[in-house]
Structures are given as C-alpha cells and as structure tokens.
Amino acid sequence: MLFRYGRPPLSEDALLASANFTLSLLPARLASRIQALQNLPFIVVSNPSVSKIYRNYLHSLSTLLPYHQRKITTLEEENQFGDVLADLVQTHTNTIPVLAQGFLESRKYVSPDYVTRFLDTHLRARIGTRLMAEQHLALRFTSQLDSEQPSNSTTPSNYIGVIDTTLKPAQIVRLCEDFVGEICELKYGVRPRLEISGETEASFAHIPVHLEYIITELLKNAFRATIESGNEQEPIQVTIAAAPDMHKRHVQDVDYLESHLKPKVDPSLTNDDIFNPSSQSITIRIRDRGGGIPPEVFPNIWSYAFTTFSDMDVQSSENNNLDALNTFSNSGGNLSSIAGLGYGLPLSRAYAEFFGGGIAIQNMVGWGTDVYLTLRGVGKID
C-alpha cells in the first residue's frame, strides 16, 4: 500500500484507489481494537481514561461504516472521506498517553504481564492503522498541492506520503541530539557530546517521525545515564552501518536475538497488497558510559508497566517539561504525558519491529550500555 500508487501527484484514479483501499481496511481494524477493549476486566474498561479510548473507537467505527458500505467513485466523495479521516486521526492523537494514564490508575487490578501483553498488541495495531490513514492523507494533500500550485510546492520530491525515500539516519540522530541536549542542559546544566561514525551518508526509505521517536528515547536514556553516573565528559558514540539485508551478527547472545529481534510485523500488513518490506537494513549502535542498567532493573525494561521514575515523578510528569518525552509532542509524537510511565523502550521496540527491525541491548553493569537499533526499509521503490 505504501508505494503501490506511485509518487504524487496521483492521478484521479490512483487517488480514488488509495481511498478505497484505506477504507477497506480501517473498519475491521477499529472493530478488532473495540473487541480487545471489551475483553478487558470490567473494572479496567470502566476507568475514565480507558473508557474514553473505547468511546473514541466506537465513534470512529460508526463514522466510517457509512462510507464502507459503498465505493468512493468521485473526487467529491473522496474529499468528504478525507475530511472524515483527518478528523478521526486527530481524535486518536492522544490514545497512548490516555491509555497510559488509565492503566497506571488500574495497576492494582491487573498484573504487569497482562498490561504489557495487551498494550504490546494494541499499540502495534495502532501503528499500522494510523500509518494507513496518515499515508492516504499525505498522498491526498501533496497531490492536491502539486496540481494546484506545482511551482510553489513545499513537499520534498523524496517524499511519498509520510515516507522519506532517502532518509539519512545520521541527520535524524543530530536532530534528536540537539533536542535531547537542550533538555539535559535545562535539567542538569550539562550535556554530553555525541560522536557519529560509520556510514554517515547511508540512506533508506523510512518514516521520519517513527525514527525520531525511537532515537529520541534511546538518546534520552543514554544522556541521562551518562550524566547521572558522573561521566558527562565521556562521549556518547553512535555508529551507523548499512547492509543489503538484515544480519544478526551485532549481538553475541543468539538466544537473546531469537527472543528479542525476531521480527514481529503486524500480521494484517504482511501481504504484498499492503506493503513489501525492503531487504535493505540500517543498524545504529548507541554506546554510552552511563554505568549500565542495574541487574534488578534489566528484566523489566520491556514492560509497559515498569518505570525507573518515582511515584512522585509520575504524578508530576504532566507538568514537568524537563524530560525529553514531555516536549516531544511538539514535533508530532503526541506522547507528552507518558514520560516516566515506562513506555519509552517497549514502544520504541514496537516501532522498530513493525517493519521487521528490532532493538537489542548489551549491558555491562558498572561500565555502560550498547543499544543496537536495526531498521528495515519500509518498501521497494520503482
């Protein structure tokens, strides 16, 4: 789906085909999320925050069903559908922080393992649903823009919808470094320096906002650990490597790789009609001298219900703008209220694994941490 309609501006037939394809998938995915929420324990789904998300999904499904019952055949109908789709995307903007708050308030009634299993499935499905909607909206916008103002279009030619076909990870790393560094200077009065090596000019097709979120979270952890361990003079080292296909040589523990780097692509997005992942892959290693992750903490780093912040930090997180995630919403992440709730690493891994990548961690207690982020291109470009 991501590249099947070509580069914008799309023809009328291609735009209508994109709208109908998007419409053919969204109602079933929304219904699946509604059913999953209905299966939660009654005391959890009765929580005001969780109940709000449940009502949002019901509203979205009821709004789309009238369109689902007929085919979009004219640009006027596509415009109406596009307006509805844009409204639904906006409605679900804060799904993650609202759910986070709901499960935080319900933590006495459900086990951490239950929360992690539910959210892992729910948030991965959300990534796919939102991606399909935003891709059509972006294709629609750029097609209209190019057709009306071809000489003044501000959309880069390397973009197809929300996908940058020549995305350079090194540039994203520098962008996130500046952002996280400013936050560290505000909070700690100091910022570690960051060195990039390897294939700094490597590029591939990927979604910038996904990569920005992942890199921001990983750098936030590395910067924070480095400063709090008193090693702010030691640089954080980022190495970028590109490969024609995914390799599992970057971590020694084979068992760990099998359990943590096995691709977990959304099963509803695995056929050629929806997307065809590129064999190209990029691996980014982030190495810090932050003293490593304590042994008692390490087993819980992939749990959505675990956080290293204190209860007081969690309660004040909505008003504390000194954490990287609190401000990240300004760049499109819309995750401002989940800082301190333990969602950073597991959600980053969900984004990475969506297209068959992954995150692996080598931890040296007393020394530091190596984080390996492997990403696959989101599709093959003709």
Order of alpha helices (4+ residues) and beta strands (2+ residues): alpha-alpha-alpha-alpha-alpha-alpha-beta-beta-alpha-beta-beta-alpha-beta-alpha-beta-alpha-alpha-alpha-beta-beta
